[in-house]
Amino acid sequence: MADTNLTMVTEFLLVAFTQYPERALPLFLLFLSIYLSTLLGNLGMIVVIRVDGRLHTPMYDLLSHLSFTDICYASVTVPQTMAALWAHGASLSYARCEAQFFLFTFFGSIDCYLLALMAYDRYVAVCQPLLYVTIMSQRTRWGLVAGAYMAGLSSASVRTIAAFSLSFCGDNQIDFIFCDLPPLLKLACGDSSTQEVVILVFAVFVIPACMVVILASYLCIVVAILKIPSLDGRAKTFSTCASHLTAVSLFFGTLIFMYLRDGSGQPSEKERVVSVFYTAVIPMLNPLIYSLRNKEVKEALGKILHRVKLRSP
């Protein structure tokens, strides 16, 4: 009888970080600065790669796609979080929540696939340098990138259909910064085991599958590096992979913490902070990671800034 009194949810209320109204303005300004830095950094990376002919290589081509998806990935969640902070909570219609979940899953999956492709690119460059240009041809890159987008679309579509075929009733408050899977499952009423199995199966084709590709690629790279006789040669070869390895560790480390573990109970403060890290901070950090440790990018950026300075009155 109790179930008949439950009201079906038609909208969701984002309430993360709204328990402390005095922190709303500082957090709003923090998210605003992070978002603007994300846009400027990733757009700058795309422009530098497109303008400088020396960066028209497979690695930087994949990096430009990563920068594009990072912009989209952050834009799905960060503006909505800022709106919630500004208004001390934000209501999302069922359709808007579903769209946000789909887009976040779509671009997040593409990020995973692109990082895996970049690991494969490093493997070919280090382990098969003489065949690098042939293997990572422009046609091959287009096919791999198109495959990443199609795989992301398929995964996001199935997971969204499965998640929103659930019935949501009773409490409509999401104590999180966006419509993500763990808090949505906690609002579901009735048996959700079938949908959870479907979501889990398709999740395996994203995080674990990409991690297998990355780990296998770097295992081969390590073996190849250890065969180099000189320490300088080893260090120089490893430096070509350091930026990507840093980005992979940050991104997949936070995803594993959030999704590949027991998610029972209400979201903790630590979970909310980690969600901010992988949705907002990492897209901001990626351009810094790939530019500060990369001589070619720094030289290309320096040339562009020099040209702008010469043209200015």
C-alpha positions as CSV (number, residue, x, y, z in Angstrom):
1,M,0.0,0.0,0.0
2,A,2.9,2.4,0.7
3,D,4.1,2.2,-2.9
4,T,0.7,3.5,-4.2
5,N,1.2,6.8,-2.3
6,L,4.6,7.5,-4.0
7,T,4.6,10.4,-6.5
8,M,6.3,9.9,-9.8
9,V,9.2,12.3,-10.4
10,T,8.8,14.7,-13.3
11,E,11.8,16.9,-12.5
12,F,15.0,16.7,-10.5
13,L,16.6,19.2,-8.1
14,L,20.3,19.5,-7.9
15,V,21.3,20.4,-4.3
16,A,25.0,19.6,-4.1
17,F,27.0,22.3,-2.2
18,T,23.9,24.2,-1.4
19,Q,23.9,23.2,2.2
20,Y,26.4,26.1,2.8
21,P,24.9,29.3,1.4
22,E,27.9,31.3,2.5
23,R,30.1,29.2,0.2
24,A,28.0,29.7,-2.9
25,L,29.7,32.9,-4.3
26,P,33.3,31.6,-3.8
27,L,32.4,28.3,-5.3
28,F,30.6,30.0,-8.2
29,L,33.7,32.1,-8.9
30,L,35.9,29.1,-8.6
31,F,33.9,27.1,-11.2
32,L,33.7,30.1,-13.4
33,S,37.5,30.5,-13.4
34,I,38.0,26.8,-14.0
35,Y,35.5,26.8,-16.9
36,L,37.0,29.8,-18.6
37,S,40.5,28.3,-18.2
38,T,39.2,25.1,-19.8
39,L,37.8,26.9,-22.8
40,L,40.8,29.1,-23.3
41,G,43.3,26.3,-22.8
42,N,41.7,23.7,-25.0
43,L,40.7,26.2,-27.7
44,G,44.3,27.4,-27.6
45,M,45.6,23.9,-28.0
46,I,43.4,23.3,-31.0
47,V,44.5,26.5,-32.7
48,V,48.2,25.9,-32.0
49,I,47.9,22.4,-33.5
50,R,46.0,23.6,-36.6
51,V,48.3,26.6,-37.2
52,D,51.7,25.0,-36.8
53,G,52.6,22.6,-39.6
54,R,55.1,20.7,-37.4
55,L,52.3,19.6,-35.2
56,H,50.3,18.0,-38.0
57,T,51.2,14.5,-36.8
58,P,49.1,11.6,-35.5
59,M,49.7,12.3,-31.8
60,Y,48.7,16.0,-32.1
61,D,45.8,15.2,-34.3
62,L,44.4,12.9,-31.5
63,L,45.2,15.6,-29.0
64,S,43.2,18.1,-30.8
65,H,40.2,15.8,-30.7
66,L,40.8,15.3,-27.0
67,S,40.8,19.0,-26.5
68,F,37.5,19.3,-28.4
69,T,35.8,16.6,-26.4
70,D,37.1,18.1,-23.1
71,I,35.4,21.4,-24.0
72,C,32.1,19.6,-24.6
73,Y,32.6,17.3,-21.6
74,A,33.0,20.3,-19.3
75,S,30.3,22.3,-20.9
76,V,27.7,19.6,-20.2
77,T,28.1,19.9,-16.4
78,V,30.0,23.0,-15.3
79,P,27.5,25.8,-16.4
80,Q,24.7,23.8,-14.8
81,T,26.7,23.6,-11.5
82,M,27.3,27.3,-11.6
83,A,23.6,27.9,-12.1
84,A,22.8,25.7,-9.1
85,L,25.3,27.6,-7.0
86,W,24.0,31.0,-8.1
87,A,20.3,30.1,-7.4
88,H,21.1,27.9,-4.4
89,G,19.8,24.9,-6.2
90,A,18.6,24.1,-9.7
91,S,15.6,22.2,-11.0
92,L,16.0,20.1,-14.2
93,S,13.1,18.7,-16.1
94,Y,13.1,14.9,-16.8
95,A,14.1,15.6,-20.4
96,R,17.0,17.9,-19.4
97,C,18.3,15.5,-16.9
98,E,18.2,12.7,-19.5
99,A,19.9,14.9,-22.1
100,Q,22.6,15.9,-19.6
101,F,23.2,12.2,-18.7
102,F,23.4,11.2,-22.4
103,L,25.8,14.0,-23.3
104,F,28.0,13.5,-20.3
105,T,28.2,9.7,-21.0
106,F,28.8,10.4,-24.7
107,F,31.7,12.8,-24.3
108,G,33.2,11.0,-21.3
109,S,33.2,7.7,-23.3
110,I,34.9,9.4,-26.2
111,D,37.6,10.8,-23.8
112,C,38.3,7.2,-22.6
113,Y,38.6,5.9,-26.2
114,L,40.8,8.8,-27.3
115,L,43.2,8.2,-24.4
116,A,43.3,4.6,-25.4
117,L,44.1,5.5,-29.0
118,M,46.8,7.9,-27.9
119,A,48.4,5.0,-25.9
120,Y,48.3,2.9,-29.0
121,D,49.9,5.8,-31.0
122,R,52.7,5.9,-28.4
123,Y,53.2,2.2,-28.7
124,V,53.5,2.3,-32.4
125,A,55.9,5.3,-32.2
126,V,58.2,3.6,-29.7
127,C,58.0,-0.1,-30.6
128,Q,57.6,0.2,-34.4
129,P,59.1,3.6,-35.4
130,L,59.9,2.6,-39.0
131,L,56.3,1.7,-39.6
132,Y,54.8,4.6,-37.7
133,V,53.8,6.8,-40.6
134,T,52.4,3.8,-42.5
135,I,50.4,2.4,-39.5
136,M,49.1,5.8,-38.3
137,S,48.2,7.1,-41.7
138,Q,45.6,9.9,-42.0
139,R,43.0,7.4,-43.2
140,T,43.7,5.1,-40.3
141,R,43.4,8.0,-37.8
142,W,40.1,9.1,-39.3
143,G,38.8,5.5,-39.0
144,L,40.0,5.2,-35.4
145,V,38.5,8.6,-34.3
146,A,35.2,7.9,-36.1
147,G,35.1,4.5,-34.3
148,A,35.7,6.3,-31.0
149,Y,32.7,8.6,-31.7
150,M,30.5,5.8,-32.8
151,A,31.4,3.6,-29.8
152,G,30.7,6.6,-27.5
153,L,27.4,7.2,-29.2
154,S,26.4,3.5,-28.8
155,S,27.4,3.3,-25.2
156,A,25.7,6.5,-24.2
157,S,22.5,5.6,-26.0
158,V,22.2,2.2,-24.4
159,R,23.1,3.4,-20.9
160,T,20.7,6.4,-21.2
161,I,17.8,4.2,-22.4
162,A,18.5,1.7,-19.6
163,A,18.8,4.4,-16.9
164,F,15.7,6.3,-17.8
165,S,13.5,3.3,-18.3
166,L,13.6,3.1,-14.5
167,S,10.8,4.6,-12.5
168,F,11.7,7.5,-10.2
169,C,9.4,8.3,-7.4
170,G,9.4,10.0,-4.0
171,D,12.4,12.2,-3.4
172,N,13.6,14.1,-6.4
173,Q,16.7,15.7,-4.8
174,I,20.1,14.8,-6.4
175,D,22.8,15.6,-3.9
176,F,25.3,15.8,-6.7
177,I,26.6,18.4,-9.2
178,F,24.8,16.8,-12.3
179,C,22.5,14.0,-13.3
180,D,25.0,11.1,-13.0
181,L,24.2,7.4,-12.8
182,P,24.9,6.6,-9.1
183,P,22.6,9.3,-7.6
184,L,19.9,8.5,-10.2
185,L,19.9,4.8,-9.2
186,K,19.4,5.8,-5.6
187,L,16.2,7.6,-6.6
188,A,14.8,4.6,-8.5
189,C,11.8,2.7,-7.1
190,G,11.0,-0.9,-8.0
191,D,13.4,-3.5,-9.3
192,S,16.3,-2.0,-11.2
193,S,18.5,-5.1,-11.4
194,T,17.9,-5.6,-15.2
195,Q,18.8,-2.1,-16.1
196,E,21.9,-2.1,-13.8
197,V,23.2,-5.3,-15.5
198,V,22.7,-3.7,-19.0
199,I,24.5,-0.5,-17.8
200,L,27.3,-2.5,-16.2
201,V,27.8,-4.7,-19.3
202,F,28.2,-1.6,-21.6
203,A,30.3,0.1,-19.0
204,V,32.8,-2.8,-19.3
205,F,33.3,-1.8,-23.0
206,V,34.5,1.7,-21.9
207,I,36.6,2.0,-18.8
208,P,38.0,-1.6,-18.4
209,A,38.4,-2.1,-22.2
210,C,40.3,1.2,-22.6
211,M,42.4,0.4,-19.6
212,V,43.4,-3.0,-21.1
213,V,44.5,-1.2,-24.3
214,I,46.5,1.4,-22.3
215,L,48.1,-1.1,-20.0
216,A,49.1,-3.4,-22.9
217,S,50.5,-0.5,-24.9
218,Y,52.6,0.7,-22.0
219,L,53.8,-2.8,-21.1
220,C,55.2,-3.1,-24.6
221,I,56.7,0.5,-24.3
222,V,58.4,-0.3,-21.0
223,V,59.9,-3.5,-22.5
224,A,61.1,-1.5,-25.6
225,I,62.6,1.2,-23.4
226,L,64.5,-1.3,-21.2
227,K,66.2,-2.6,-24.4
228,I,67.7,0.9,-25.1
229,P,71.3,0.7,-23.9
230,S,71.9,4.4,-22.8
231,L,70.1,6.1,-19.9
232,D,69.8,9.2,-22.0
233,G,68.0,7.3,-24.7
234,R,65.7,5.7,-22.2
235,A,64.8,9.0,-20.6
236,K,64.2,10.7,-24.0
237,T,61.9,7.9,-25.2
238,F,60.0,7.9,-21.9
239,S,59.6,11.7,-22.0
240,T,57.5,11.3,-25.2
241,C,54.9,9.3,-23.1
242,A,55.1,11.2,-19.8
243,S,52.4,13.7,-20.6
244,H,49.9,11.1,-21.8
245,L,50.6,8.8,-18.8
246,T,49.9,11.7,-16.4
247,A,46.6,12.5,-18.1
248,V,45.6,8.8,-18.1
249,S,46.4,8.4,-14.4
250,L,44.4,11.4,-13.4
251,F,41.3,10.6,-15.6
252,F,41.0,6.9,-15.1
253,G,42.0,7.1,-11.4
254,T,39.0,9.3,-10.6
255,L,36.7,7.3,-12.8
256,I,37.7,4.1,-11.1
257,F,37.0,5.7,-7.7
258,M,33.5,6.8,-8.8
259,Y,32.2,4.0,-10.9
260,L,34.1,0.7,-10.3
261,R,33.3,0.3,-6.7
262,D,30.3,-0.1,-4.3
263,G,28.1,3.0,-4.7
264,S,25.6,2.3,-1.9
265,G,24.6,5.1,0.4
266,Q,24.3,8.8,-0.1
267,P,27.0,10.7,-2.0
268,S,29.8,11.8,0.4
269,E,31.6,15.1,0.4
270,K,34.6,13.2,-1.0
271,E,32.6,11.9,-3.9
272,R,31.3,15.3,-4.7
273,V,34.8,16.7,-4.7
274,V,36.1,13.9,-6.9
275,S,33.2,14.5,-9.3
276,V,34.3,18.1,-9.6
277,F,37.8,16.9,-10.3
278,Y,37.0,14.7,-13.2
279,T,34.2,16.9,-14.7
280,A,35.9,20.3,-14.4
281,V,39.5,20.2,-13.2
282,I,40.9,17.5,-15.5
283,P,39.6,19.1,-18.7
284,M,41.3,22.3,-17.5
285,L,44.6,20.5,-16.7
286,N,45.0,18.5,-19.9
287,P,46.2,21.5,-22.0
288,L,48.7,22.3,-19.3
289,I,49.9,18.7,-19.0
290,Y,50.5,18.4,-22.7
291,S,52.1,21.9,-23.2
292,L,54.3,22.4,-20.2
293,R,56.1,19.0,-20.7
294,N,56.2,19.3,-24.5
295,K,58.9,21.3,-26.2
296,E,57.2,21.3,-29.6
297,V,54.0,22.7,-28.3
298,K,55.8,25.4,-26.3
299,E,57.9,26.4,-29.4
300,A,54.7,26.5,-31.5
301,L,52.9,28.6,-29.0
302,G,55.9,31.0,-28.7
303,K,55.9,31.5,-32.5
304,I,52.3,32.3,-32.6
305,L,52.6,34.8,-29.7
306,H,55.6,36.4,-31.4
307,R,53.6,36.8,-34.7
308,V,50.7,38.4,-32.7
309,K,53.1,40.7,-31.0
310,L,54.7,41.8,-34.3
311,R,51.3,42.6,-35.9
312,S,50.1,44.6,-32.9
313,P,50.5,48.4,-33.2
